[in-house]
Amino acid sequence: MSVKHIQQKLFIALLIAMPVHALASGWSYAGQNAPEHWADIDPTGGSEACLAGEAQSPVDVDLHKLAHQPGLAKDLTINYQRSALQLVNNSHSIQANLQPGNSLIFKGSSYNLVQFHFHTPSEHQFNDKNFPMEMHLVNQAEDGRLLVMAVMIKQGEANTELDHLWKMLPQKAGQAFDISEPLAPDLAAILPSNSKHLLYTGSLTTPPCTEGVQWVLFEQPIEMSAAQIKAFQQLYADNHRPIKPLNSRQVIED
């Protein structure tokens, strides 16, 4: 296993196991610890990729300049379902840590869904435009590789699958609620139906901004009501990392 993969595996393990109050320190989305200062936060240089990385996320996706790869859709099989979770306010976002049982297969490798969380406005852009929110579903392979699926969220009808979670949103940093399986969302039903997938290789969008992350973006957004979006934004008015240059990378569509 490479050093990069070990770092990724350790990061996700720490993200799940670390006390919520510990997550609150070190970086933020505004002030002296805002994204432009993330590389300075870790004195050991562990976050240097936040500044020096050449394959960072998020990016602006020009939908008119996509590389087409026939058959790419067959490389991705998603096996999501309804499962118990812990809903946490970690001082950076609202995050759901899941029990084992959700997985996907990408290019023959199996990944387990570890957690999902939300950003406002969206971190990725399509044709220079943000969406009101973005959902990230973080998947990890046995060897530590990460695959993050991103779903854009636009204002529209209320999202019934997420409605119960929204009624339980932890209001204070460090607060967490256990959600039993019957009340948890059906993640397969949340994902957009018949959407194209946009793929590129990037990084974590939070420190340590580790690169080598496989991103799968759904071109078709899902909907949340104005009230649901407002409820999140009352907790986090802005928790997005600004766009990073695509450089020599390509965004591939299926």
N, C-alpha and C positions, 0 to 999 in steps of 0.2 A: 504494500500500500504506500502511495506517495505521501510526502510530507503535507502537500496541499489537501489530500483526502483526509488525512488524520486531523488536520486543523478543522476541516469542515465538520467531521464527525464529532469532535470535541465541542465545537461551537453549538451544534444543535443539542447535544447532551446537556451542556451547561444551560442553554436557553430553556430547556424543559425543567431541569432540576433546580436551577438557581432560585433562591428566595426572591419574591417579587420586589421587595424593597431594594435588593442589590441591583436589579435591573434599572432602577431609577437613576443611578449615578453614572457620571462619565460622559454622556452625550445627550444631545437634545436636538430639537428642530429650530431653535431660535437662540439668540444671545451668544455668549462667548463659547458655547459648546455646539453651535449650529453646524450644519453639514460642511461648510467651508473650513471648519477647524477640526473635523473628525480625525484627521491624520496626526494631529498633535496631542490627542487625548491619551494614547498609550505610550508611556515613556520607553517601552521596550521595542517600539517600532511595529507592533502587531497590527496597527491600523494604517500603515503607510500606503497600502493599496488604495485607500480612500482618496489620496491625492495623486499618487504616481501610477496607478493602474491604467492600462490602455484598453481594457475590456470591461468597463464598468456599466452598471445599471442604475437607473432606468435609461431608456433611450426614446427618441422620437421616431416612430415608425411611419415612413412615407409609403402609403399604401399603393402609390403609383410606381414604386421602385423595388418591388419584391422579387426575389429569386424564386422561381417555381421549380419544385421537385416532385414529379409525379410519383404517386404511391406512398408519399410520406405519411398520410393518414393511417395507413396500415401498420406503421411503426408504433402507434400509440393506442393502448387498450386501457381504459379507465374502469376500475372496479371499486367504485365508491358506494356507500350505503349509509344507513342511519346508525350511529353509534354514540355511546355515552362520551361526555367530554367535560372538561373543566373550563369555564369561561373566566378569563382573568383580565383585569385592568393592570397592565404592567408598566404604566406611566409613559409608554410610547404609543400604545394602541390598545384596542380590545382584541384579545387573542384567545382562541379555542385550542386547548391541548387535548388531543384525542386518544382514546383507547385504541389498541391494535385492531385491525380489521378492514381498514381502507387501504387500497393499494392501486398501483398502475404498472404497466409494462411498457417500457420505451426501448425500442431497438434491441429487444431480447433480454433486457435487464429489468429486474423487479425493484420497485420503489414502494416504501410504506409512507402513507400520509401521516406526518407528525403533528402538524398544527396548521391553522389558518388564522389570518388576521386582516385588518383593514387599514387603508390610507385615505386621506382626503386632503386636497384633491387627488386624482389619480397620479401615480408616479410616472407611468408610461403615457406618452402622447401618441395619438394617431393624427397624422397630417397637421402637426403643430398645435393640436387642441387637447386639453385635459377633459376628463370626465369628472363628475362630482366626487366619485369614490372609486376605489380599486380594491379587490379582494385577492390576497395571495394565499395559495395552498402549497405548503412546503413539504416536499417528498424527499425521502432519503433512502439510498440503496445500501445494501449490506456493507459495501466497501467505503461508505461515507460520501459518495457522490450525491449531489443535490440536484433536484429538478423542481422548479417552482412554476406552478400554473397560475396565470394572472387573468382575472376576469374584471372587465371594466363595468362600472355601475352608472346607469343614467337614471334621471328622475322619470317616474312613470307610475305604474301600479304598485301597490304595496306587495312586498315580497313575503308570501305566506310561509315559506319554509324557514325564513330567518325571523319571523315575527316573534316567536317565543323567546329567542335569544335577545331580541331587542327589548322585550319587556323585562328582561333580567340584566340589562347592561350594568356592570359594576361601576358605580359612580365615582369611587375613590381609588387612587393608586394603591395597589396592594390587595384590593378586594377581589375575591374569587367566589364563584358559585359552581357547584357540581350539577350538571344537567344529565338526567337519566336518559336512556336510549329512547323511550317513547316520546319524550319531549324535545329530543335533539333533531336538527334538520336532516332531511334526506339529501346528502351532498350530491348524489347523482341527479336529483331533480333540480338542484340549484344551477348546475352548469348549463350554459346555453345549448340549445338543440340545433343541430345542423350548422354549426359555426365552423368557418375555416380556422386553422391553427397557424400562428405566426411564430416561428422558432428562431432563436439566436442564442449565442453563448455570451453570458455576462457575469454578473457578480451579485452578491448580497447587496441589498440597498440600505443596509444598516452596518455600523462598525462590527467586524473589522473589514467589511467590503471585500471579502474573499472572492476571488475570481474562479472561473471554471464551473459556474453554475449554468445548467441548461434551463433556459426559459421557454415556456410554451404559453403564448398569449392567445386568448380567444378573441377573434375579430368582432364577433357579435356580443354586445353588452347584455347584461341582465338589468332588471329594473328594481328600484326601491322607491317608495313614496317620498314625497317632500318631507313628511313628518319623520320618517325613518332616517333619512339623510340628516335632517336637522338634529335629531336625537344624538347621533354620533358626533356631529360637529360641535355640539354643546360641550362634549367631553374633550374633543380634539379638533380645534379650529383649523389646524394645518399640521399634518404629520407626514409630509412627503419630501423625498429627496429630489433636488432639481435634476433636470435632464443632463445626461453625460454624452459626449460625442461617440458616434458609432465607429469612427475611425475606419479600419479596413474590414470590419465585419459586415456580413450580409444578414438580412432578415429573410428567412425562407418561408414560403407559404405552401400548404398542401393542396 
